[in-house]
């Protein structure tokens, strides 16, 4: 079986460095916070090109803490997408706000900026776009709408570390010598929330996340909330804070991995290019927008007989996964957010999307086996 992901291969590639990092932490006797976590935050800030990074316990916590740090709370509304992992919605609710769902672009699966206006109300305070599967949402249009209406923007960049965005009109997103800015996902809005879950392009060996921002106020408030609402032990400045800290072991492991991220993302793009070249005409392949450098956290195809195709791939020894089979508003817990049929693009995508094996350690023979298995479906 060719699995959709193989974390063991990644570990074996870096085993010596990772084992040494773990031993360093064990020998130090310091397991929460400390120099490893501080160094990782500095490394991430330098990589992303932002002044502030605040680590925390998970990507979900990063979203919820960032929203609260941005002043989002009870009575507020946050506009977001129905086609996402449920953490996006949970975070809005944990902040005390109400999610307002806007349908997706059926090509990119990201929030459709043309549908923002009808979702606006006097209670709207923020937009939470998700850079789904590793492709940046149309941030130029989203930012322009937000600025026009006095809204904040929190980017859900859980799947998109290393993805780049280029200003609309630029046709050279892969050319870093281009005069247009090419900011990284999660650095364009007021803040960005990232996941370090093991399956992500940059993953820990447990839960983890972080918040990136150019705002000192958001960063300081996020750090306060993540540590029980306190700066000084036993002195609490904010109610209902969190125990949301990245431990030193995970930070040390991530410091080993971070220098490899760009090469790993480049390999993902290489595999994606081969899939796309070989599978066009057999399935609907991902649409990479001209303004984006996609990092293919998932390589997600589309087919009207998705479930039968997935069964066929299983028979051929090929793993696959569905991201995501049920949009938010059709989940039992969230049916009050929007009626069935009201978000048709998201509902159609949920019936048809299928993710193929994608990780930087796939061998060429495995890539070709995936290609042949998809092509052989009839």
C-alpha positions as CSV (number, residue, x, y, z in Angstrom):
1,X,0.0,0.0,0.0
2,X,1.2,3.5,-0.9
3,X,-0.1,5.6,2.0
4,X,-1.3,9.2,1.6
5,X,1.5,10.2,4.1
6,X,4.6,8.5,5.5
7,X,6.0,10.3,8.6
8,X,8.4,7.4,9.4
9,X,10.4,8.3,6.2
10,X,10.7,11.9,7.3
11,X,12.0,10.8,10.7
12,X,14.6,8.4,9.2
13,X,15.8,11.1,6.9
14,X,16.7,13.3,9.9
15,X,17.1,10.7,12.6
16,X,20.5,11.7,13.8
17,X,19.6,15.4,14.2
18,X,16.2,14.7,15.7
19,X,17.6,12.2,18.2
20,X,20.3,14.7,19.2
21,X,17.7,17.4,19.7
22,X,15.6,15.2,21.9
23,X,18.6,14.2,23.9
24,X,19.5,17.8,24.4
25,X,16.1,18.6,25.9
26,X,16.1,15.6,28.1
27,X,19.5,16.4,29.4
28,X,18.5,20.0,30.1
29,X,15.6,19.1,32.4
30,X,13.6,22.0,30.9
31,X,10.4,20.9,29.2
32,X,8.0,23.8,29.1
33,X,9.1,27.1,27.5
34,X,12.7,28.0,27.8
35,X,15.5,28.6,25.2
36,X,14.3,26.0,22.7
37,X,10.9,27.5,22.4
38,X,12.3,31.1,22.3
39,X,14.7,30.1,19.5
40,X,12.0,28.4,17.5
41,X,9.8,31.5,17.7
42,X,12.8,33.6,16.5
43,X,13.5,31.1,13.6
44,X,9.8,31.2,12.5
45,X,9.7,35.0,12.7
46,X,12.8,35.2,10.5
47,X,11.4,32.7,8.0
48,X,8.1,34.4,7.7
49,X,9.5,37.9,7.7
50,X,7.3,39.1,10.7
51,X,8.4,40.7,13.9
52,X,6.3,38.5,16.2
53,X,5.6,34.8,16.6
54,X,3.8,33.4,19.6
55,X,3.8,29.6,20.0
56,X,0.9,27.7,21.5
57,X,-0.5,24.3,22.1
58,X,-2.3,23.7,18.7
59,X,-3.5,25.3,15.5
60,X,-7.0,25.5,17.0
61,X,-5.7,27.4,20.0
62,X,-3.7,29.6,17.6
63,X,-7.0,30.6,15.9
64,X,-9.0,31.1,19.1
65,X,-6.3,33.0,20.9
66,X,-5.6,35.2,17.9
67,X,-9.3,36.1,17.6
68,X,-9.5,37.1,21.2
69,X,-6.2,39.0,21.0
70,X,-7.8,40.9,18.1
71,X,-10.7,41.9,20.3
72,X,-13.3,39.5,18.8
73,X,-15.8,38.4,21.4
74,X,-19.5,37.9,22.2
75,X,-22.0,39.6,19.9
76,X,-19.4,39.8,17.0
77,X,-19.6,38.0,13.7
78,X,-16.7,36.5,11.8
79,X,-17.1,35.7,8.1
80,X,-15.5,32.5,7.0
81,X,-15.8,29.4,4.8
82,X,-17.9,26.3,5.2
83,X,-15.3,24.1,3.5
84,X,-12.6,23.7,6.1
85,X,-11.6,21.5,9.1
86,X,-14.0,22.2,12.0
87,X,-11.3,23.9,14.0
88,X,-11.8,27.1,12.0
89,X,-15.4,27.3,13.2
90,X,-14.7,26.0,16.8
91,X,-12.2,28.8,17.3
92,X,-14.7,31.5,16.4
93,X,-17.2,30.0,18.9
94,X,-14.5,29.7,21.6
95,X,-13.9,33.5,21.2
96,X,-17.7,33.9,21.8
97,X,-18.4,35.1,18.3
98,X,-20.8,33.8,15.6
99,X,-19.4,32.2,12.4
100,X,-21.0,33.6,9.2
101,X,-20.5,31.2,6.2
102,X,-19.7,32.3,2.7
103,X,-19.5,29.9,-0.2
104,X,-16.3,28.9,-1.9
105,X,-14.8,29.3,-5.3
106,X,-15.4,25.9,-6.9
107,X,-12.0,25.9,-8.6
108,X,-9.7,26.8,-5.6
109,X,-12.0,25.7,-2.8
110,X,-11.1,28.9,-1.0
111,X,-13.5,31.6,0.2
112,X,-15.1,33.4,-2.7
113,X,-14.6,37.2,-2.2
114,X,-17.4,38.1,-4.5
115,X,-19.8,36.7,-1.9
116,X,-18.6,38.8,1.1
117,X,-20.9,41.7,0.6
118,X,-24.2,39.8,1.3
119,X,-22.6,38.3,4.5
120,X,-21.8,41.7,6.0
121,X,-23.8,43.0,9.0
122,X,-23.4,45.7,11.7
123,X,-22.0,42.9,13.9
124,X,-19.3,41.9,11.4
125,X,-15.8,42.3,13.0
126,X,-13.4,40.1,11.1
127,X,-12.9,37.8,8.1
128,X,-11.2,34.4,8.6
129,X,-10.0,33.0,5.2
130,X,-8.6,29.5,5.1
131,X,-5.6,28.8,2.7
132,X,-7.0,25.4,1.9
133,X,-4.8,22.5,0.8
134,X,-1.8,24.9,0.7
135,X,-3.0,27.6,-1.8
136,X,-3.3,31.1,-0.6
137,X,-6.8,32.6,-0.7
138,X,-7.4,35.7,-2.8
139,X,-6.0,38.0,-0.2
140,X,-5.9,41.2,-2.3
141,X,-9.7,41.2,-2.7
142,X,-10.3,40.1,0.9
143,X,-8.0,42.7,2.3
144,X,-9.6,45.4,0.2
145,X,-13.0,44.5,1.4
146,X,-11.9,44.3,5.0
147,X,-10.3,47.7,4.8
148,X,-13.4,49.3,3.1
149,X,-15.6,48.0,5.9
150,X,-13.3,48.3,8.9
151,X,-12.9,44.6,9.4
152,X,-9.8,42.7,10.7
153,X,-8.4,39.7,8.9
154,X,-7.1,36.5,10.6
155,X,-5.6,34.0,8.2
156,X,-6.0,30.3,8.8
157,X,-2.7,29.2,7.5
158,X,-2.7,25.8,9.1
159,X,-2.2,24.0,5.8
160,X,-0.1,26.7,4.0
161,X,3.2,27.3,5.7
162,X,5.6,28.4,3.0
163,X,2.9,29.2,0.5
164,X,3.4,32.6,-1.2
165,X,1.0,35.3,-2.4
166,X,1.6,37.8,-5.1
167,X,-0.3,41.0,-5.8
168,X,-3.1,40.7,-8.4
169,X,-1.7,41.4,-11.8
170,X,1.7,39.9,-11.2
171,X,2.3,36.9,-13.4
172,X,5.6,35.8,-11.8
173,X,4.7,34.5,-8.3
174,X,7.6,32.0,-8.5
175,X,10.2,34.6,-9.5
176,X,11.6,36.1,-6.3
177,X,13.4,38.7,-8.4
178,X,10.1,40.1,-9.5
179,X,9.5,43.6,-8.1
180,X,6.1,42.7,-6.7
181,X,5.9,41.7,-3.0
182,X,5.6,37.9,-2.4
183,X,4.5,37.7,1.2
184,X,4.1,34.3,2.8
185,X,0.7,32.9,3.8
186,X,-0.2,34.0,7.3
187,X,1.7,37.3,7.1
188,X,-0.8,39.3,5.0
189,X,-3.7,40.0,7.4
190,X,-3.7,41.3,10.9
191,X,-2.5,37.9,12.1
192,X,-2.0,34.4,10.9
193,X,-2.7,31.1,12.7
194,X,-0.6,28.0,12.0
195,X,-0.8,24.4,12.9
196,X,2.2,22.2,13.7
197,X,0.2,19.0,13.8
198,X,2.4,16.0,12.7
199,X,0.8,15.8,9.2
200,X,1.4,19.4,8.3
201,X,4.2,20.5,5.9
202,X,6.1,21.5,9.0
203,X,4.9,19.1,11.7
204,X,5.9,18.4,15.3
205,X,5.7,14.9,16.9
206,X,2.5,16.0,18.8
207,X,0.2,19.0,18.8
208,X,1.5,22.5,18.4
209,X,0.7,25.8,16.7
210,X,1.7,29.4,16.6
211,X,0.4,32.9,15.8
212,X,2.3,35.3,13.5
213,X,1.7,39.0,13.4
214,X,3.1,42.4,12.6
215,X,1.1,43.9,15.4
216,X,2.9,44.1,18.8
217,X,-0.4,44.5,20.5
218,X,-1.9,41.3,19.0
219,X,1.3,39.4,19.8
220,X,1.5,40.6,23.4
221,X,-2.2,39.9,24.1
222,X,-1.8,36.4,22.5
223,X,1.1,35.6,24.7
224,X,-0.8,36.7,27.7
225,X,-3.9,34.7,26.9
226,X,-1.9,31.5,26.0
227,X,-0.4,31.5,29.5
228,X,-3.4,31.7,31.8
229,X,-3.9,35.4,31.1
230,X,-0.7,36.2,33.0
231,X,2.7,37.7,32.4
232,X,3.9,37.0,35.9
233,X,3.2,33.7,37.7
234,X,0.1,33.9,40.0
235,X,-0.8,37.4,38.7
236,X,-3.6,37.1,36.2
237,X,-4.5,40.0,34.0
238,X,-7.1,38.4,31.7
239,X,-10.0,36.1,32.6
240,X,-10.4,32.7,31.0
241,X,-6.9,32.3,29.7
242,X,-5.5,29.1,28.3
243,X,-2.9,26.5,29.1
244,X,-1.6,26.6,25.6
245,X,2.2,26.2,25.4
246,X,4.5,24.5,23.0
247,X,6.8,22.2,24.9
248,X,10.6,22.3,24.5
249,X,10.8,18.8,23.0
250,X,8.5,19.8,20.1
251,X,10.4,23.1,19.6
252,X,13.7,21.3,19.4
253,X,12.3,18.8,16.8
254,X,10.8,21.6,14.8
255,X,14.1,23.6,14.8
256,X,15.7,20.6,13.0
257,X,12.9,20.4,10.5
258,X,12.4,24.1,9.6
259,X,15.6,24.5,7.5
260,X,14.3,21.7,5.2
261,X,10.8,23.2,4.7
262,X,11.5,25.0,1.5
263,X,13.1,21.9,-0.1
264,X,10.3,19.8,1.1
265,X,7.7,22.2,-0.4
266,X,9.6,22.3,-3.7
267,X,9.5,18.5,-3.8
268,X,5.7,18.6,-3.1
269,X,5.3,21.0,-6.1
270,X,7.4,18.6,-8.3
271,X,5.2,15.7,-7.4
272,X,2.1,17.8,-8.0
273,X,3.3,18.9,-11.4
274,X,3.7,15.3,-12.4
275,X,0.3,14.3,-11.1
276,X,-1.3,17.3,-12.9
277,X,0.5,16.6,-16.2
278,X,-0.5,12.9,-16.2
279,X,-4.1,13.1,-14.8
280,X,-5.7,15.9,-16.8
281,X,-8.6,14.5,-18.7
282,X,-9.0,11.7,-16.2
283,X,-10.0,13.7,-13.1
284,X,-10.3,17.4,-12.3
285,X,-6.8,18.4,-11.1
286,X,-6.1,21.2,-8.7
287,X,-6.2,24.8,-10.0
288,X,-3.1,26.7,-9.1
289,X,-3.9,30.4,-9.3
290,X,-1.5,32.8,-11.0
291,X,-1.1,34.9,-7.9
292,X,-0.1,31.9,-5.7
293,X,2.7,29.6,-5.0
294,X,0.9,26.4,-3.9
295,X,2.7,24.2,-1.4
296,X,0.3,21.2,-1.8
297,X,-0.3,20.2,1.8
298,X,-2.9,18.1,-0.1
299,X,-3.1,17.2,-3.7
300,X,-6.8,17.1,-4.1
301,X,-8.5,15.9,-7.2
302,X,-12.2,15.9,-8.0
303,X,-14.4,13.3,-9.6
304,X,-18.2,12.8,-9.8
305,X,-17.7,9.1,-8.7
306,X,-15.3,10.0,-5.9
307,X,-16.3,7.1,-3.6
308,X,-16.0,4.5,-6.4
309,X,-12.7,6.0,-7.4
310,X,-11.4,5.8,-3.8
311,X,-12.4,2.1,-3.7
312,X,-10.7,1.4,-7.0
313,X,-7.5,3.0,-5.7
314,X,-7.7,0.9,-2.5
315,X,-7.9,-2.2,-4.6
316,X,-4.8,-1.0,-6.5
317,X,-2.9,-0.5,-3.2
318,X,-3.1,3.3,-3.2
319,X,-4.2,5.3,-0.2
320,X,-6.4,8.3,-0.4
321,X,-8.4,10.6,1.9
322,X,-11.3,13.0,1.8
323,X,-10.8,16.6,2.9
324,X,-13.6,17.2,3.7
325,X,-16.7,14.9,3.3
326,X,-19.2,17.1,5.1
327,X,-19.2,20.9,5.0
328,X,-19.6,22.8,8.2
329,X,-23.3,23.7,7.9
330,X,-24.3,20.1,7.3
331,X,-22.6,18.8,10.4
332,X,-25.1,17.9,13.2
333,X,-23.5,20.4,15.6
334,X,-23.7,23.3,13.2
335,X,-26.9,23.0,11.2
336,X,-28.1,26.3,12.5
337,X,-25.4,28.2,10.7
338,X,-26.9,27.9,7.2
339,X,-29.6,25.7,5.6
340,X,-28.8,22.8,3.3
341,X,-28.5,23.9,-0.3
342,X,-27.5,27.4,0.6
343,X,-23.8,26.9,-0.1
344,X,-23.9,24.8,-3.2
345,X,-20.2,25.0,-4.2
346,X,-19.1,23.7,-0.9
347,X,-21.7,21.0,-0.8
348,X,-20.7,19.8,-4.3
349,X,-17.0,19.8,-3.5
350,X,-17.6,17.7,-0.4
351,X,-19.2,15.1,-2.6
352,X,-16.4,14.9,-5.1
353,X,-13.0,15.8,-3.6
354,X,-10.3,13.2,-3.0
355,X,-6.7,13.6,-1.8
356,X,-4.0,11.5,-3.3
357,X,-0.7,10.5,-1.6
358,X,1.4,13.6,-1.1
359,X,4.6,14.0,0.9
360,X,8.2,15.0,0.0
361,X,9.5,11.4,0.4
362,X,7.4,9.8,-2.3
363,X,9.7,7.9,-4.7
364,X,9.3,8.3,-8.4
365,X,8.1,4.8,-8.8
366,X,5.4,5.4,-6.2
367,X,4.3,8.6,-8.0
368,X,4.0,6.7,-11.2
369,X,2.0,3.9,-9.5
370,X,-0.5,6.5,-8.2
371,X,-0.8,7.9,-11.7
372,X,-1.4,4.5,-13.3
373,X,-4.0,3.6,-10.7
374,X,-6.0,6.8,-11.3
375,X,-5.7,6.5,-15.1
376,X,-6.9,2.9,-14.9
377,X,-10.3,3.8,-13.3
378,X,-13.1,3.3,-15.8
